[in-house]
Amino acid sequence: MNTDEAFLEDVIEHPDDDAPRLIYADWLEDHGQPERAELIRVQCELARLPEDDPEGDELEVRAKRLLLAHGKEWAGPLAEMVLGWDFRRGFVERVEMRAPAFLAKGGRAFEVAPVRHLSITGRFEDDVLREVVGMPCLARLTSLDLEAPRVNPNGVHFLALSPHLAGLRELTLRSCHVGTFGTRTLVNSPHITGLDVLRLHNRALHPVELSILLEGTSLDRLTALDLAHCGLRVGGARALADADRPPALIDLRLPFNSIGGAGAVALAQGRLLPRLRRLAVGANSISGGPLSELVSSPGLAGLSRLDLTNSKLRVEGARALAGSPHLTNLTHLGASMTFLHDRGVVAFAEGTGLTGLTHLDLTNNHIQDVGARALLDSPHFPRLRVVNLRENQLSLKVKAAWRKRLGKGFRC
């Protein structure tokens, strides 16, 4: 074993510890590889910063510059084995592979990098998935992302019964047909009991499946549930609104469904809402009075993040949102593509309820100088650190005024 291999082995054996990585960076610096050392240090520092910290922007730029120049070289033999890869904390930690390639080369991929996150894609059948989840190297994973439109409930059954997935903290199933049998097997798995995050995307989630999902005891640790593109309608929203389980759930994402106004009202009046700390309900055909009722609901008092992207907020909703007395804990608001225009932003700027807001995304709202200036001059947002006004029509003068206030936190 040469020196490089010894350092890599130490990193692989201690995947959560920065110390072996930074020791390796020092060695690389001393042996004529300063850029490789820089990537490790930059990404380790980036990983320690709070999410959305403006100081991370410069670190991201430095990391991207280094990877653009050297990423394939530093990926080493992985570059020829996988469809894609991502560096995290200086090493490849996420790889994307097709199922046949993973069966042939997956074990080797886990030997040459501290892989923790795996994406498997392709049009393969349940028996192939059975082989995939039987690979012992999967025991190293903390997250698995499966995009397999031909996988059926039997395939999900094989996944749920794999002892090699006991370390999973995040599971994403895209375009899979999970079905009632698959859902029941998944939530009663004796192995996948430590999930913090579950994502089910691009499939029709039947109300019976949703009920099974919410009642499953193996998901007691689940803190985040992402049901984007699941075909949910008002019935699904009502089931979620009154859910008692999973008991730890604080983060709910429902974008790109069809819960409509009635679903929004159900959420506003339900028992789940007060438990949540993060909520995303954009692209659900919610507008007018129902949207105003949702954003002004007392149940939102515990929220720190709210994403309304691609909703019809308009002036009425903006006024209800910014004027709500129940959102003083809200720090992050996503309101891109919400039909605000200047009048909506002016109404928003006049509200007194969002004094804790630190991050605001108003991308693509047809905002011009009048709205941007009203927001800039408003005394009701004293903690704003990051404002995104990209894809709006602002003058250079107004952009300069925002940059003077927020520096790197202004994005346009």
NORJODA-V215871 format. One record per residue. N is the residue number from 1. SS is DSSP state (@ for helix, = for strand, . for the rest). PSI is psi in whole degrees, -180 to 180 (* if undefined). NEAR is the number of other C-alpha atoms within 12 Angstrom. Layout:
N/SS/PSI/NEAR  N/SS/PSI/NEAR
This chain:
1/./125/8  2/./179/8  3/@/-45/13  4/@/-46/20  5/@/-36/15  6/@/-44/18  7/@/-45/27  8/@/-41/29  9/@/-39/22  10/@/-41/25  11/@/-45/33  12/@/-38/28  13/@/-19/23  14/./66/19  15/./-24/27  16/./-5/21  17/./126/18  18/./-23/28  19/@/-49/20  20/@/-33/29  21/@/-44/38  22/@/-32/29  23/@/-42/22  24/@/-39/33  25/@/-41/33  26/@/-42/23  27/@/-43/22  28/@/-42/23  29/@/-43/19  30/@/-14/14  31/./35/15  32/./22/13  33/./62/18  34/@/-32/19  35/@/-38/27  36/@/-40/36  37/@/-39/29  38/@/-42/33  39/@/-45/40  40/@/-47/39  41/@/-43/34  42/@/-47/37  43/@/-32/36  44/@/-41/29  45/@/-42/27  46/@/-40/30  47/@/-23/25  48/@/-16/19  49/./149/17  50/./151/12  51/./136/15  52/./15/24  53/./126/23  54/./-28/26  55/@/-20/24  56/@/-19/24  57/@/-47/25  58/@/-39/18  59/@/-40/26  60/@/-43/28  61/@/-44/18  62/@/-43/24  63/@/-43/34  64/@/-39/22  65/@/-45/18  66/@/-42/27  67/@/-32/29  68/@/-37/19  69/@/-33/16  70/@/3/20  71/@/-47/27  72/@/-40/23  73/@/-46/17  74/@/-22/27  75/@/-21/32  76/@/-139/19  77/@/-19/20  78/@/-31/36  79/@/-28/24  80/@/-5/20  81/./-27/28  82/./162/34  83/./-34/23  84/=/163/24  85/=/158/32  86/=/136/32  87/=/136/36  88/=/130/35  89/./38/39  90/./-5/40  91/=/159/44  92/=/118/40  93/=/-18/34  94/=/132/33  95/=/152/38  96/=/130/33  97/=/155/33  98/=/155/29  99/@/-48/34  100/@/-40/22  101/@/-38/26  102/@/-41/33  103/@/-33/26  104/@/-36/17  105/@/-2/24  106/@/-41/35  107/@/-42/24  108/@/-39/23  109/@/-38/37  110/@/-17/33  111/@/-24/26  112/@/2/31  113/./153/41  114/./64/42  115/./125/43  116/./-19/40  117/=/124/38  118/=/132/42  119/=/126/37  120/=/126/38  121/=/161/34  122/./168/27  123/./75/22  124/./163/25  125/./176/26  126/@/-38/28  127/@/-31/23  128/@/-41/30  129/@/-35/38  130/@/-41/26  131/@/-41/24  132/@/-51/38  133/./-5/34  134/./-1/25  135/./121/27  136/@/-27/21  137/@/-19/31  138/@/-15/36  139/@/-18/27  140/@/-13/34  141/./145/34  142/./-18/32  143/=/143/34  144/=/130/39  145/=/115/34  146/=/117/40  147/=/103/35  148/./90/33  149/./-15/26  150/./-6/26  151/./133/34  152/./-179/32  153/@/-35/30  154/@/-38/28  155/@/-42/36  156/@/-36/43  157/@/-46/32  158/@/-41/33  159/@/-46/44  160/@/-27/35  161/./6/27  162/./120/31  163/@/-16/24  164/@/-8/27  165/@/17/37  166/./-21/30  167/./0/26  168/./135/33  169/./-22/30  170/=/135/34  171/=/128/40  172/=/126/36  173/=/114/41  174/=/131/35  175/./13/29  176/./148/36  177/./96/33  178/./-47/43  179/@/174/29  180/@/-45/25  181/@/-46/24  182/@/-41/32  183/@/-45/39  184/@/-41/30  185/@/-41/32  186/@/-49/39  187/@/-12/39  188/./16/27  189/./136/28  190/./-9/23  191/./-44/26  192/./73/41  193/./-3/31  194/./19/28  195/./132/36  196/./-32/30  197/=/129/34  198/=/127/41  199/=/127/37  200/=/114/38  201/=/151/33  202/./49/28  203/./161/29  204/./114/28  205/./108/36  206/./145/24  207/@/-34/24  208/@/-42/21  209/@/-40/30  210/@/-42/35  211/@/-43/27  212/@/-43/30  213/@/-44/40  214/@/-21/34  215/@/-7/26  216/./125/28  217/@/-23/26  218/@/-10/31  219/@/23/37  220/./-27/28  221/./-9/26  222/./122/34  223/./-23/28  224/=/130/34  225/=/120/40  226/=/113/34  227/./41/41  228/./144/34  229/./38/28  230/./6/35  231/./22/28  232/./140/39  233/./-164/33  234/@/-35/26  235/@/-41/28  236/@/-40/34  237/@/-40/41  238/@/-39/29  239/@/-42/30  240/@/-40/40  241/@/-34/32  242/./15/25  243/./136/30  244/./-17/25  245/./154/31  246/./142/35  247/./-24/25  248/./-1/27  249/./122/32  250/./-6/32  251/=/115/34  252/=/127/39  253/=/124/38  254/./28/43  255/./154/36  256/./48/30  257/./-161/36  258/./48/30  259/./-24/37  260/@/-172/35  261/@/-41/32  262/@/-37/28  263/@/-39/34  264/@/-42/45  265/@/-40/30  266/@/-44/31  267/@/-43/43  268/@/-31/34  269/@/-2/26  270/./175/26  271/./-21/24  272/./-39/34  273/@/-45/37  274/@/-18/30  275/@/-20/32  276/./149/38  277/./-20/30  278/=/138/35  279/=/132/42  280/=/119/39  281/./22/45  282/./163/37  283/./49/33  284/./19/37  285/./43/30  286/./131/37  287/=/178/34  288/@/-142/27  289/@/-45/27  290/@/-41/30  291/@/-41/39  292/@/-38/30  293/@/-40/33  294/@/-50/41  295/@/-16/48  296/./11/33  297/./138/31  298/@/-21/26  299/@/-15/30  300/@/5/35  301/@/-27/30  302/@/-5/26  303/./138/35  304/./-21/30  305/=/135/35  306/=/127/39  307/=/115/36  308/./18/44  309/./133/33  310/./38/30  311/./163/38  312/=/75/33  313/./-52/45  314/@/-166/35  315/@/-45/32  316/@/-48/30  317/@/-39/35  318/@/-41/43  319/@/-43/32  320/@/-41/34  321/@/-54/42  322/@/-20/38  323/@/-3/28  324/./134/30  325/./1/25  326/./4/28  327/./29/35  328/./-18/30  329/./-5/27  330/./126/36  331/./-30/34  332/=/126/36  333/=/122/38  334/=/113/36  335/./40/41  336/./148/34  337/./49/29  338/./20/38  339/./41/30  340/./-48/37  341/@/-175/32  342/@/-40/30  343/@/-40/29  344/@/-40/36  345/@/-38/43  346/@/-45/29  347/@/-41/30  348/@/-43/39  349/@/-23/35  350/@/-14/29  351/./152/30  352/./11/26  353/./-8/30  354/./47/42  355/./-17/30  356/./-1/27  357/./128/30  358/./-27/31  359/=/128/35  360/=/124/37  361/=/112/38  362/./33/44  363/./138/33  364/./61/26  365/./16/35  366/./39/27  367/./136/35  368/./-166/31  369/@/-35/28  370/@/-49/24  371/@/-43/32  372/@/-38/42  373/@/-39/26  374/@/-41/26  375/@/-42/35  376/@/-39/32  377/@/-8/21  378/./136/24  379/./3/19  380/./4/25  381/./62/30  382/./-18/23  383/./4/24  384/./127/31  385/./-26/30  386/=/124/35  387/=/127/38  388/=/113/34  389/./32/39  390/./155/23  391/./35/18  392/./177/29  393/./81/24  394/./146/27  395/./162/19  396/@/-35/14  397/@/-45/15  398/@/-39/27  399/@/-42/28  400/@/-38/21  401/@/-40/20  402/@/-41/31  403/@/-34/22  404/@/-35/15  405/@/-45/22  406/@/-14/25  407/@/-125/20  408/@/-14/22  409/@/-8/29  410/=/127/31  411/=/120/27  412/./*/28
